[in-house]
Amino acid sequence: MEIRLLKPSDAKSYWDLRLEALELNPEAFATNYEEAIKRQNPVESVAKNLSNKGNFTFGAFNNGELLGVVTLLQEIPLNLRHKANILAMYVNPNMRGVGVGKELLSEAINKARTIETIEKLNLTVVTTNEKAKKLYTKLGFKVFGMEEKALKINDKYFNEEYFELMLK
């Protein structure tokens, strides 16, 4: 298993995995599959995002195949720049339970620690995702809030918990 920062040349692999994530785990993302497939030039947009300052997307590769991702995104406004968000975390179902998520998230946390201005990390997770919540807690994140009816998918509501990790 290789964990590395994604480059613009990884955009097609990222987009394919993103579509898989939206299709298999719609409750974990604000964007839905139908919206995603209607986007204009999605691979080009991903390539641009992968080169944006303050945006670090890590990928887990097995024999050259992208099987997991996580994004660390630093806030841009000056008064929020001390925070970064963990976003779009996904691991292919065949690779779950073997430590891929832990490796990805640890890499993102370690990257955040190297950025002097980042003091804390935030993330959200649907309350029904017990395995993810257990991982976040194991890596030091603490719950600081909950939003009821955060997502509505096909007339079904999902609550989200807010987690934070203080780095400084």
N, C-alpha and C positions, 0 to 999 in steps of 0.2 A: 504494500500500500504506500503510495506516494502522496503527501500533502504539499501543495504548493499554491502560490498566488496565481490566479488566472490572468491571462494576457488577452488582448483583443483577438488574437488568433484562436482562442478557446470559445469564442462567442457562440458558434453553432452548437457545440457540445453542451454549453450551458443552457441555451434555449431549448434544446431537446429535453434535457433533464428537468427544466422548469415546467415545460408542458406536462411531463409525466407527473410531477409533483402536484400541479393544479388538478389533474385528472384523478389521481389516486387519493389525495388528501386535501380536498377543497376546503375543509374546515380550518386548515392551518394558514390560509392566505386570504388577504383582502381582495385580490384579483381573482376572477374566476376563469376557467378554461375558455369559455365562449368569448369573453372579452379579449383574452390573450391571442387567440388565433385570428382575430380580426385586425390586429395591429399592423400598421404599415411598416415595412422594413424592420422587423423585430431583431434580427441578428445584427444589423448595423447599429441599432440602438443599444443592444447589449455590449457590442464592441466599444462603443463610445463610453458607456458607463464603466466598463472595466478599466478605462484609462483616466477616469476622472480623479482629481486630487481628493484625498480623504475617503475614497471608496476602495476598500480592500476585500475582494472576493476570493476565498480559498476553495480549492477543489481537492477532493480525494479521488485518486486514480488507481485503478487496479488493471494491470496489463494495458495501460493506455486509455482505458475507458473511464469517463467521468461518472462517478457513482454517488457523490455527495458534495454539497456546497454549503457555505455560510458566508454572509457578508457583514463586514464591520464598516459602518458608515458614520463618520464624524459629523457632528452638527456644524453648520456653516455660520450662522449668526454669531457675532462676537460674544454676546452674553450667554450663548449656549455651547460655545466651542469646548467647554470643559467636559462635555458629554459626547458619547458615541452610542450608536444603536447596533444591536445584533439583529440581523434581518435575514429573511429568505433561507432559513436553514432547512435542509432536506437531505435525507439519505435514502437511496434506493432500498425498497423493502428486503431484497436479498442480502443486503449488507448491514442490516440493523442487528443490534445486539452483540456485535463483535468489536465495539470500541471506535468505530469510524466517527460517529457524532462527537465523542469525547475528544478525539484527536483534532477534528476540525475546529471545535469550539475552543480548545486549548490554544491552537495556533492563532485564532482571532484575538483571544485574551492576551497572549504574549505579544502580538503586534501592537495592541492598544497600550500595553505597558511601555513600549518603546517610544510612544508619542508623548512628549513632555506635557502637552496641554490637556490630554485626556485624563480626567480624574475619576470618571465613573462610566459604567456600561449599563444600558437599559435593554430589556427585551420583553416581548409579550408572548404568551402561549395560551392556547385554548385550554380551558380548565379540565377537559376530559383527557388530555395527553399526559397521562401519569408518568410514562417513561421519560419524556422530555423534562418534565418538572423535576423528576428525581435526578437527572443528569445536571440540570442547572444548579440545584441545591448542592449536589456533590462538589461542584466546581466553585462554590462560594456565593452564588447568587441568593438573594433574599427577596421574598415577596413583599411588596409595599402597597399593593392595591389590587382591586378587582373591578372589572367593568361588566355589568350585566348586559346581555343582548348586544355584545360587541359586534357580532357577525350574524347575518341572516341569510341562510342558504336554503332555497326551496321551502320557505315558510317555517324553517326550523332555526331557532336561535342558539347561539353559542356564546358563552361567557369567556372572558380572557382575564388572566392574571398578569400583573406587571411585576417584573423582577428587576433588581438592580445589583450591581457588583461595584463596591467602592474600591478604586485602585490606589487612591491617595487619601 
